C-alpha cells in the first residue's frame, strides 16, 4: 500500500470496499504502518536532524533516526496520541463513520463496533470530528449566498431572527450554475450584529467575492470589508426566501434534517460546533464516488490535529463565531 498525499488512487492508496478495508488493516501493526505513511508521505524526515532513514522500535509506536538516533512517536501530536483504544478500533470507527452517508450516532457506533460504553463511543466520535476540519483550508471564492439559520430550542417556537432558546448558525454557500451549490461553511455565532456577520464572512470568503444576502442591516459592513455586496429585500421582491436565496436555505434544511434524523435533536449547544464540522465535511464531499476516499481524508487530517483531552471535549469550544467546515 502506497499512500499518496496529493492525489490518492482508489484501491492503491485507500480501500474501496469493506472487504478490502479488512484485508488492509487486520491488526494494529498494519494501521500503524499506514499512519506512518500518512505522516511522512514523502518518506521519513527526522525533526531533529533532517535524516531520511529510520527503523521501527521493537515495541510501541516509536521510530529511531538512523543518523542522530532521536526517537519519534508516529502518533505524537495527533488525535491518536496516548490513546488506550487499539488503532484497529480507531480505523474501524473512521470507516464506519464515513461509509454511512447520513452519519452515525454514538449509540449506533457503540453497537456497530461492540464498544464497552456509550462514553467511549461518544468520545471517539467527537475526537474524529476534530479531524473533519482540514488545517489551512481554502476560503470560499466567487459568488456566495450568506444567511443565518436557527437550530434547537422549543418547537415550533418563534421563527427567524429573535427566536428564543435557539442557537444561531451562519451559513455561506458557493453559487454554482443552474441552482447548484459548491462548498459551504457554517459557524455558530452569538448574535446577528454587523461586527459578527462581517467577521464570519471575512473568515470564510476570499476578498473581492460577490456576497448575496437579504436586506438585514447586519450585512451592511461587507462592502467596506472588501466584498461586493448584493442585498435583496426579500419581502419586497415578491419571492419567498427559499427562492431568492435557494442554496443557503437548502443547506439549512439539510442541517436540521440531519440533526433530527441522525442525532434525534439530542445535541448540546456546547457541542454544536463539532456537529457543524461533521455536517460540512460530509456536504463538501457529497459527490465523492468512493466512500473510502472520505475515510482516507479523515485519517489524513487526524494526523494533523492535536490530541484533545476528554475534559476539553465535554467542555466544548468557547463561543468565538469561527467557521466550521473542511
C-alpha positions as CSV (number, residue, x, y, z in Angstrom):
1,X,0.0,0.0,0.0
2,X,1.5,3.3,-1.1
3,X,-0.1,6.4,0.4
4,X,-0.3,9.4,-2.0
5,X,-0.7,12.7,-0.3
6,X,-2.0,14.8,-3.1
7,X,-3.9,12.6,-5.5
8,X,-4.9,9.3,-3.8
9,X,-6.0,6.5,-6.0
10,X,-8.8,4.1,-5.1
11,X,-7.5,0.6,-4.5
12,X,-3.9,1.7,-4.3
13,X,-3.9,4.4,-1.6
14,X,-7.2,3.6,0.2
15,X,-9.6,0.6,0.2
16,X,-12.7,0.8,-1.9
17,X,-14.8,-1.8,0.0
18,X,-15.2,-3.2,3.4
19,X,-13.6,-6.5,2.3
20,X,-10.5,-4.5,1.1
21,X,-10.5,-2.5,4.3
22,X,-10.4,-5.7,6.5
23,X,-7.7,-7.1,4.3
24,X,-5.6,-3.9,4.5
25,X,-5.9,-3.4,8.3
26,X,-6.0,-6.8,10.0
27,X,-4.1,-5.6,13.1
28,X,-2.6,-2.6,14.9
29,X,0.7,-3.0,13.2
30,X,-0.8,-2.5,9.7
31,X,-2.7,0.5,11.0
32,X,0.5,2.0,12.4
33,X,2.3,1.5,9.1
34,X,-0.5,3.3,7.3
35,X,-0.4,6.2,9.8
36,X,3.4,6.4,9.3
37,X,2.9,6.8,5.6
38,X,0.3,9.5,6.1
39,X,2.6,11.3,8.5
40,X,5.6,11.2,6.1
41,X,4.1,10.8,2.6
42,X,7.5,11.6,1.0
43,X,9.3,9.3,3.4
44,X,10.6,9.7,6.9
45,X,12.2,13.0,7.8
46,X,13.7,13.4,11.3
47,X,12.6,16.6,13.0
48,X,15.9,16.9,14.9
49,X,18.5,16.5,12.1
50,X,16.5,16.0,8.8
51,X,17.7,12.4,8.4
52,X,15.8,10.3,5.9
53,X,16.5,6.8,7.3
54,X,14.9,5.3,10.4
55,X,13.9,2.0,11.9
56,X,10.9,1.0,13.9
57,X,11.5,0.1,17.6
58,X,10.6,-3.4,18.6
59,X,7.7,-2.2,20.8
60,X,5.4,0.7,20.8
61,X,4.9,3.3,18.2
62,X,8.4,4.9,18.1
63,X,10.8,5.1,15.2
64,X,14.5,6.0,15.7
65,X,16.5,8.2,13.3
66,X,19.5,6.3,11.8
67,X,21.6,9.5,11.8
68,X,21.1,11.1,15.2
69,X,19.2,8.2,16.9
70,X,16.5,10.5,18.1
71,X,13.2,8.7,18.7
72,X,9.9,10.0,17.4
73,X,6.4,8.6,18.0
74,X,4.4,8.0,14.9
75,X,1.2,9.2,16.6
76,X,2.7,12.1,18.7
77,X,0.8,15.3,18.4
78,X,-2.2,13.7,16.7
79,X,-5.6,12.6,18.0
80,X,-4.2,9.0,18.3
81,X,-1.5,10.1,20.8
82,X,-1.7,8.2,24.1
83,X,-4.9,6.5,23.2
84,X,-5.9,3.4,25.1
85,X,-8.0,2.1,22.3
86,X,-6.5,-0.2,19.7
87,X,-5.7,1.6,16.4
88,X,-7.8,-1.1,14.7
89,X,-10.8,0.2,16.6
90,X,-10.0,3.8,15.5
91,X,-9.7,2.7,11.9
92,X,-13.0,0.7,12.1
93,X,-14.7,3.8,13.5
94,X,-13.3,6.1,10.8
95,X,-14.5,3.6,8.1
96,X,-18.0,3.2,9.7
97,X,-18.5,7.0,10.2
98,X,-17.5,7.9,6.6
99,X,-19.2,4.9,4.9
100,X,-22.6,5.7,6.4
101,X,-23.9,8.6,4.2
102,X,-26.1,10.2,6.9
103,X,-23.5,9.7,9.6
104,X,-23.9,7.7,12.8
105,X,-24.8,8.4,16.4
106,X,-22.7,7.5,19.4
107,X,-25.1,4.7,20.3
108,X,-25.0,3.4,16.7
109,X,-21.2,3.4,16.8
110,X,-21.2,1.6,20.2
111,X,-23.4,-1.2,18.8
112,X,-21.6,-1.5,15.5
113,X,-18.1,-1.8,17.0
114,X,-19.1,-3.5,20.2
115,X,-17.5,-0.8,22.3
116,X,-17.6,-1.2,26.1
117,X,-19.5,2.0,26.9
118,X,-21.5,4.8,25.4
119,X,-19.0,7.3,26.8
120,X,-16.2,5.6,24.8
121,X,-18.2,5.8,21.6
122,X,-19.2,9.4,22.2
123,X,-15.6,10.5,22.9
124,X,-14.3,8.6,19.9
125,X,-16.8,10.3,17.6
126,X,-16.0,13.7,18.9
127,X,-12.3,13.2,18.5
128,X,-12.9,12.2,14.9
129,X,-15.0,15.3,14.4
130,X,-12.0,17.4,15.4
131,X,-10.2,16.0,12.4
132,X,-13.0,16.9,10.0
133,X,-11.7,20.5,9.6
134,X,-8.8,20.5,7.2
135,X,-5.9,22.6,8.5
136,X,-5.2,25.5,6.2
137,X,-8.4,25.0,4.2
138,X,-9.0,27.4,1.3
139,X,-11.6,30.2,1.5
140,X,-14.8,30.2,-0.5
141,X,-14.5,32.1,-3.7
142,X,-16.6,33.7,-6.4
143,X,-20.3,34.3,-5.8
144,X,-21.7,33.3,-2.4
145,X,-25.1,33.2,-0.6
146,X,-24.9,34.1,3.1
147,X,-27.7,33.9,5.7
148,X,-28.4,32.6,9.2
149,X,-30.4,29.7,10.5
150,X,-31.7,28.8,13.9
151,X,-31.4,25.3,15.4
152,X,-32.5,23.7,18.7
153,X,-34.9,25.3,21.2
154,X,-38.6,24.6,21.8
155,X,-40.7,23.6,18.8
156,X,-42.4,25.1,17.0
157,X,-41.3,28.3,18.8
158,X,-40.7,31.6,17.1
159,X,-39.2,31.6,13.7
160,X,-36.4,33.8,12.3
161,X,-34.3,36.4,13.9
162,X,-35.1,36.9,17.6
163,X,-36.1,33.2,18.1
164,X,-35.7,32.4,21.8
165,X,-33.7,29.4,23.1
166,X,-32.1,28.6,19.7
167,X,-28.5,28.6,18.5
168,X,-27.7,30.9,15.6
169,X,-25.8,29.3,12.7
170,X,-24.3,31.5,10.0
171,X,-24.2,29.8,6.6
172,X,-22.2,30.6,3.4
173,X,-22.5,28.6,0.2
174,X,-20.7,29.0,-3.1
175,X,-23.1,29.7,-6.0
176,X,-22.9,27.2,-9.0
177,X,-24.9,27.4,-12.2
178,X,-28.5,26.2,-12.5
179,X,-29.1,26.4,-8.8
180,X,-26.3,24.1,-7.8
181,X,-24.2,24.6,-4.7
182,X,-20.5,24.5,-4.2
183,X,-18.7,24.3,-0.9
184,X,-20.2,25.5,2.3
185,X,-19.0,27.0,5.6
186,X,-21.0,27.0,8.8
187,X,-20.4,28.8,12.2
188,X,-22.3,29.1,15.5
189,X,-22.4,32.8,16.2
190,X,-23.5,34.7,19.3
191,X,-25.8,37.2,17.5
192,X,-26.6,38.8,14.1
193,X,-24.8,42.1,14.7
194,X,-22.8,43.8,11.9
195,X,-19.4,43.0,13.6
196,X,-20.2,39.3,14.0
197,X,-21.6,38.8,10.5
198,X,-18.8,40.8,8.8
199,X,-16.2,38.8,10.7
200,X,-17.8,35.5,9.7
201,X,-17.8,36.4,6.0
202,X,-14.2,37.7,6.2
203,X,-13.1,34.3,7.8
204,X,-14.8,32.1,5.1
205,X,-14.7,34.1,1.9
206,X,-11.8,35.4,-0.3
207,X,-11.6,39.2,-0.6
208,X,-13.5,40.5,-3.6
209,X,-16.1,37.8,-3.5
210,X,-19.7,38.7,-4.5
211,X,-21.9,38.2,-1.5
212,X,-25.7,37.8,-1.8
213,X,-27.6,38.4,1.4
214,X,-31.1,39.5,2.4
215,X,-31.6,43.1,3.5
216,X,-30.7,42.6,7.1
217,X,-28.6,45.6,8.4
218,X,-26.1,43.2,9.9
219,X,-24.6,42.8,6.5
220,X,-24.1,46.5,5.8
221,X,-20.4,46.3,6.6
222,X,-19.5,43.8,3.9
223,X,-18.7,46.5,1.3
224,X,-16.2,48.3,3.4
225,X,-14.7,44.9,4.4
226,X,-13.6,44.3,0.8
227,X,-16.5,42.4,-0.7
228,X,-19.0,43.1,-3.4
229,X,-22.3,43.1,-1.5
230,X,-25.6,42.4,-3.3
231,X,-28.5,42.6,-0.8
232,X,-32.1,41.5,-1.7
233,X,-35.1,42.8,0.0
234,X,-36.9,39.5,0.2
235,X,-40.2,40.9,1.5
236,X,-40.4,43.5,-1.3
237,X,-39.2,41.1,-4.1
238,X,-42.4,39.0,-4.1
239,X,-40.4,35.8,-3.9
240,X,-40.2,33.6,-0.8
241,X,-36.8,33.5,0.9
242,X,-36.1,29.9,-0.4
243,X,-36.5,31.2,-3.9
244,X,-34.4,34.4,-3.5
245,X,-31.7,32.5,-1.6
246,X,-32.1,28.9,-2.6
247,X,-28.7,27.5,-1.6
248,X,-28.4,28.6,1.9
249,X,-32.0,27.6,2.6
250,X,-31.3,24.2,1.2
251,X,-28.2,23.8,3.4
252,X,-30.2,25.0,6.4
253,X,-32.9,22.5,5.7
254,X,-30.4,19.6,5.3
255,X,-28.6,20.6,8.5
256,X,-31.9,20.5,10.5
257,X,-33.0,17.2,8.9
258,X,-29.6,15.7,9.7
259,X,-29.6,16.8,13.3
260,X,-33.0,15.4,13.9
261,X,-32.7,12.3,11.8
262,X,-29.2,11.0,12.8
263,X,-28.9,12.6,16.2
264,X,-32.6,13.0,17.1
265,X,-32.0,16.6,18.1
266,X,-30.2,15.5,21.2
267,X,-27.2,17.9,20.8
268,X,-25.9,20.2,23.4
269,X,-25.2,23.8,22.2
270,X,-21.7,23.4,23.7
271,X,-21.1,20.6,21.2
272,X,-22.9,22.1,18.2
273,X,-19.7,23.4,16.7
274,X,-18.3,19.9,16.2
275,X,-21.6,18.6,14.6
276,X,-21.3,21.5,12.2
277,X,-17.8,20.3,11.4
278,X,-19.1,16.9,10.5
279,X,-22.1,18.2,8.5
280,X,-19.8,20.4,6.3
281,X,-17.2,17.6,6.0
282,X,-20.0,15.4,4.5
283,X,-21.7,18.2,2.5
284,X,-18.5,19.3,0.8
285,X,-17.6,15.7,-0.2
286,X,-21.1,14.7,-1.2
287,X,-20.1,14.0,-4.8
288,X,-17.2,11.7,-3.9
289,X,-17.6,8.4,-5.8
290,X,-15.7,6.3,-3.2
291,X,-16.6,6.4,0.5
292,X,-13.1,5.0,1.1
293,X,-11.7,8.4,0.0
294,X,-13.6,10.1,2.8
295,X,-12.0,7.6,5.3
296,X,-8.6,8.4,3.8
297,X,-9.1,12.1,4.2
298,X,-10.4,11.7,7.7
299,X,-7.3,9.7,8.8
300,X,-5.0,12.0,6.9
301,X,-6.4,15.0,8.7
302,X,-6.4,13.2,12.0
303,X,-2.6,13.0,11.7
304,X,-2.5,16.8,11.6
305,X,-4.8,17.5,14.6
306,X,-3.6,17.9,18.2
307,X,-4.8,15.5,20.8
308,X,-7.9,16.5,22.7
309,X,-8.4,15.6,26.4
310,X,-11.8,14.2,27.3
311,X,-12.4,17.1,29.7
312,X,-11.9,19.5,26.8
313,X,-14.3,17.6,24.7
314,X,-17.0,17.8,27.3
315,X,-16.5,21.5,27.8
316,X,-16.9,22.2,24.1
317,X,-15.3,25.0,22.1
318,X,-15.6,28.6,23.5
319,X,-18.0,30.7,21.6
320,X,-16.0,32.6,19.0
321,X,-18.1,32.6,15.8
322,X,-15.4,30.6,13.9
323,X,-16.5,29.0,10.7
324,X,-16.8,25.3,10.6
325,X,-16.1,23.1,7.6
326,X,-13.3,21.4,5.6
